[in-house]
Amino acid sequence: MKKLFLNLLPYIIIIVVVVLLRVFIVTLVRVNGTSMNPTLEDKEVILLVKATKYFKDYDRFQIVVVKEGNSYIIKRIIGLPGETIKCIDGLIYIDGKLLEDPYGDGITSNFTEVNLDNDEYFVMGDNREVSQDSRVIGPVKKSTIKGYAYLIVYPFNEFGKTK
């Protein structure tokens, strides 16, 4: 019995390490829908980095996966904790200053001023005309962010770091 256990031990260790990596460090996520076009396309697979959520805040324009109800959404961070954000005539203002937004595609619908708490982010899809994001669901809490998109891994011709 001891010999069998010793023979199985490397496989058990590998399984435990893989599970720990997937739960706490990185995982693969499939893009579902067109709300992040043109940056991310429907059915692309991205590498989601989970580890940083434990010791670092997220940055403006990072692409994150957020748990929303019973599903997950992929969006870009636009507003950071403690900021005030609003959109007038399709232009986004952060704390009263115009945001240079190189990622927004399409017309951004106006929304009234939102004051973010110290643990809240304002997220939006790049495809502004179809995205169901913080303009609809409201700000997202840091605890609902599961990680940030680091790398497109599939399809292979799109392989590379996310923008």
C-alpha positions as CSV (number, residue, x, y, z in Angstrom):
1,M,0.0,0.0,0.0
2,K,2.8,2.4,0.9
3,K,4.5,1.7,-2.5
4,L,1.2,2.5,-4.3
5,F,0.9,5.8,-2.4
6,L,4.5,6.7,-3.2
7,N,3.9,6.0,-6.9
8,L,0.7,8.1,-6.9
9,L,2.2,11.0,-4.8
10,P,3.7,13.0,-7.8
11,Y,0.3,12.9,-9.6
12,I,-1.5,14.0,-6.4
13,I,0.9,16.9,-6.0
14,I,0.4,17.9,-9.7
15,I,-3.4,17.8,-9.3
16,V,-3.2,19.9,-6.1
17,V,-0.9,22.5,-7.7
18,V,-3.1,22.8,-10.8
19,V,-6.2,23.3,-8.7
20,L,-4.5,25.9,-6.5
21,L,-3.3,27.7,-9.6
22,R,-6.7,27.8,-11.1
23,V,-8.4,28.9,-7.9
24,F,-6.0,31.5,-6.7
25,I,-3.5,32.6,-9.5
26,V,-4.8,32.3,-13.1
27,T,-7.6,30.7,-15.1
28,L,-8.9,30.7,-18.7
29,V,-12.1,32.6,-19.5
30,R,-14.1,32.6,-22.8
31,V,-15.5,35.9,-24.0
32,N,-19.3,35.8,-24.5
33,G,-20.8,38.5,-26.6
34,T,-19.8,41.6,-28.4
35,S,-19.7,44.2,-25.6
36,M,-15.8,44.4,-25.7
37,N,-15.5,44.6,-29.5
38,P,-13.2,45.5,-31.1
39,T,-10.7,44.8,-28.3
40,L,-12.0,41.3,-27.5
41,E,-14.1,39.3,-29.9
42,D,-16.9,36.8,-29.1
43,K,-15.5,33.3,-28.3
44,E,-11.9,34.4,-27.7
45,V,-10.2,32.8,-24.7
46,I,-8.3,35.0,-22.3
47,L,-5.9,34.3,-19.5
48,L,-7.4,35.9,-16.3
49,V,-4.9,36.8,-13.6
50,K,-6.6,36.4,-10.2
51,A,-3.6,36.8,-7.8
52,T,-3.3,40.6,-7.9
53,K,-6.7,41.1,-6.4
54,Y,-5.3,40.1,-3.1
55,F,-2.6,42.7,-2.9
56,K,-3.1,45.4,-5.5
57,D,-5.8,47.8,-6.7
58,Y,-6.9,47.8,-10.3
59,D,-5.9,50.5,-12.8
60,R,-8.0,52.6,-15.1
61,F,-8.5,50.9,-18.5
62,Q,-7.7,47.4,-17.2
63,I,-10.0,44.8,-18.6
64,V,-11.6,42.8,-15.7
65,V,-14.0,40.0,-15.2
66,V,-16.8,40.9,-12.7
67,K,-19.3,38.5,-11.1
68,E,-22.7,40.0,-11.8
69,G,-25.6,38.0,-10.3
70,N,-25.2,34.4,-11.4
71,S,-22.9,35.2,-14.4
72,Y,-19.6,36.9,-15.2
73,I,-19.1,40.0,-17.4
74,I,-15.9,41.2,-19.1
75,K,-15.6,45.0,-19.0
76,R,-13.0,47.8,-18.8
77,I,-12.4,49.9,-15.7
78,I,-13.2,53.5,-16.4
79,G,-13.8,55.0,-12.9
80,L,-11.7,54.3,-9.9
81,P,-12.6,54.3,-6.2
82,G,-13.4,57.7,-4.7
83,E,-13.9,59.3,-8.1
84,T,-16.9,61.1,-9.6
85,I,-17.9,60.1,-13.1
86,K,-20.5,61.4,-15.6
87,C,-21.1,61.5,-19.3
88,I,-22.4,64.6,-21.1
89,D,-22.9,64.6,-24.9
90,G,-21.0,61.3,-25.2
91,L,-18.0,62.6,-23.4
92,I,-16.8,61.1,-20.1
93,Y,-15.7,63.3,-17.2
94,I,-13.8,62.0,-14.2
95,D,-13.8,64.5,-11.3
96,G,-14.8,67.2,-13.7
97,K,-12.0,66.6,-16.2
98,L,-12.5,65.1,-19.7
99,L,-11.3,61.5,-19.9
100,E,-9.2,60.7,-23.0
101,D,-10.7,57.3,-23.8
102,P,-8.9,55.5,-26.6
103,Y,-11.0,52.3,-26.2
104,G,-14.6,53.4,-26.4
105,D,-16.2,52.4,-29.7
106,G,-19.5,53.9,-30.8
107,I,-21.6,56.5,-29.1
108,T,-21.4,56.5,-25.3
109,S,-24.9,57.3,-23.9
110,N,-25.2,60.0,-21.3
111,F,-25.5,59.2,-17.7
112,T,-25.8,61.3,-14.6
113,E,-23.0,61.8,-12.1
114,V,-22.0,58.8,-10.0
115,N,-19.9,59.1,-6.9
116,L,-17.8,55.9,-6.4
117,D,-17.2,54.6,-2.8
118,N,-13.7,53.6,-1.7
119,D,-14.3,50.0,-2.9
120,E,-16.2,50.7,-6.1
121,Y,-15.2,50.8,-9.8
122,F,-17.2,52.0,-12.8
123,V,-16.8,49.6,-15.7
124,M,-17.9,49.9,-19.3
125,G,-17.7,47.7,-22.4
126,D,-15.6,49.0,-25.3
127,N,-18.6,48.5,-27.6
128,R,-20.5,51.3,-25.9
129,E,-23.7,51.0,-27.9
130,V,-24.5,47.4,-26.8
131,S,-22.7,47.0,-23.5
132,Q,-24.7,46.4,-20.3
133,D,-22.2,47.8,-17.8
134,S,-22.1,50.2,-14.9
135,R,-24.4,52.6,-16.7
136,V,-27.1,49.9,-16.2
137,I,-25.9,47.8,-13.3
138,G,-24.2,50.6,-11.3
139,P,-20.7,50.6,-9.8
140,V,-19.1,47.3,-9.0
141,K,-17.5,46.4,-5.7
142,K,-13.8,45.3,-5.7
143,S,-14.9,42.1,-4.1
144,T,-16.9,41.2,-7.3
145,I,-13.9,41.6,-9.6
146,K,-12.4,38.2,-10.2
147,G,-9.2,39.3,-11.9
148,Y,-7.9,41.1,-15.0
149,A,-7.5,39.9,-18.5
150,Y,-3.8,39.6,-19.3
151,L,-3.5,37.6,-22.5
152,I,-5.6,36.4,-25.4
153,V,-4.7,32.8,-25.8
154,Y,-7.2,31.7,-28.5
155,P,-7.6,31.9,-31.4
156,F,-3.9,31.5,-31.8
157,N,-3.7,34.1,-34.6
158,E,-4.8,36.7,-31.9
159,F,-2.4,35.5,-29.3
160,G,-0.9,38.4,-27.3
161,K,-1.3,40.7,-24.4
162,T,-4.7,42.5,-24.1
163,K,-4.8,46.3,-24.8
